[in-house]
Amino acid sequence: MKLTDEEQAWVQAQLALVDRFVGDYGSGEEGLAGVDRAWGAWLAQDHRGEDADTIINAVAVALGQAVIDALDGFMWVTVFQDGETDLGVTGLPAVDTIFFPAEIVSLEYQARTPSFLVRTLEHYVATVNEARS
């Protein structure tokens, strides 16, 4: 299901938040590489007391948006699954796949992985492009 106006506004707010996050923790790099560096710097610091979910959501939206920007026909969707609602990125109907960036970022947060965004994007794009051919 396509995003509602409220969900689209939330995505835009997350992208603005990730810009501030990169400004606070980044090295001046732009794009997803800048978010990746900021993520690593943020993880390296003691950020107890901060709302990790806020950062995870913003970084997840940056990853999802990077997928959309890299793959023609991909878009944000609302997914209802097991009584839960989540945002995903899909290429349906042309490409039968759905990507849940928040799940990826949450897992990498739990694993304390300092750099994964660019690598994840490259892997996903290569997988989709291989499926398309």
C-alpha positions in Angstrom: 0.0 0.0 0.0 1.4 3.4 -0.9 2.3 5.8 1.9 -0.3 8.2 3.3 0.5 11.9 3.4 1.2 11.5 7.1 3.7 8.6 6.5 5.4 10.6 3.7 5.8 13.6 6.0 7.3 11.2 8.6 9.8 9.9 6.0 10.8 13.5 5.2 11.2 14.3 8.9 13.5 11.3 9.3 15.6 12.4 6.3 15.9 15.9 7.9 16.9 14.2 11.2 19.6 12.1 9.5 21.0 15.3 7.9 21.5 16.7 11.4 22.9 13.4 12.6 25.5 13.4 9.9 26.3 17.0 10.8 26.8 16.1 14.4 28.7 12.8 13.9 29.9 12.8 10.3 33.1 13.7 8.6 31.7 16.0 6.0 31.0 13.1 3.5 27.7 13.3 1.8 25.1 10.7 0.9 24.9 7.3 2.4 28.7 7.1 2.9 28.4 10.1 5.2 25.6 8.4 7.1 27.7 5.3 7.4 30.6 7.3 8.9 28.3 9.1 11.3 26.8 5.8 12.4 30.2 4.4 13.2 31.1 7.6 15.2 27.8 7.5 17.0 28.2 3.8 18.0 31.7 4.5 19.3 30.5 7.1 21.7 28.6 6.5 25.0 25.1 7.5 23.9 23.1 6.1 26.8 20.2 8.4 27.5 19.7 9.1 23.9 16.8 7.5 22.2 18.5 4.9 20.0 15.2 4.1 18.3 15.1 7.7 16.9 18.6 7.3 15.3 17.8 3.8 14.1 14.6 5.0 12.4 16.4 8.0 10.8 19.3 5.8 9.5 16.8 3.2 8.3 15.0 5.8 6.3 18.2 7.0 4.8 19.1 3.5 3.7 15.6 2.9 2.3 15.7 6.2 0.4 19.1 5.3 -1.0 17.6 2.0 -2.3 14.8 4.0 -3.9 17.2 6.5 -5.5 19.4 3.6 -6.8 16.7 1.4 -8.3 14.2 2.6 -10.9 10.6 1.8 -10.0 11.2 1.3 -6.2 9.1 3.1 -3.7 8.1 3.3 0.0 5.1 1.2 1.0 3.2 0.4 4.1 3.2 -3.3 4.9 0.7 -5.0 7.2 2.2 -8.3 8.5 1.3 -10.3 11.6 -0.8 -7.5 13.0 2.0 -5.0 12.7 2.6 -2.1 10.4 6.0 -1.4 8.9 7.5 0.7 6.2 9.2 -1.2 3.4 10.8 -0.5 0.0 9.5 -2.4 -3.0 9.8 -2.6 -6.7 6.5 -4.3 -7.2 5.0 -5.2 -9.6 8.1 -5.2 -11.8 10.5 -6.7 -9.2 9.0 -9.1 -6.7 10.9 -8.1 -3.6 10.5 -6.1 -0.4 13.2 -4.6 1.7 12.7 -3.6 5.4 15.5 -1.1 6.2 14.5 -0.7 9.9 15.0 -4.4 10.5 18.5 -4.3 8.9 19.5 -1.2 10.9 18.1 -2.7 14.2 20.1 -5.9 13.7 23.3 -4.0 12.9 22.7 -1.8 16.0 22.4 -4.9 18.2 25.6 -6.3 16.6 27.3 -2.9 17.0 28.4 -2.9 13.4 30.2 0.4 12.7 29.9 0.4 8.9 27.3 -1.4 6.9 25.1 1.0 5.0 27.0 1.4 1.7 27.9 -2.3 1.6 24.2 -3.2 2.2 23.0 -0.9 -0.5 25.5 -2.2 -3.0 24.6 -5.8 -2.2 20.9 -5.2 -2.5 21.2 -3.2 -5.7 23.4 -6.0 -7.2 20.9 -8.7 -6.2 17.9 -6.8 -7.7 19.8 -6.0 -10.9 20.7 -9.7 -11.2 17.1 -10.7 -10.7 16.0 -8.2 -13.4 18.3 -9.7 -16.0 
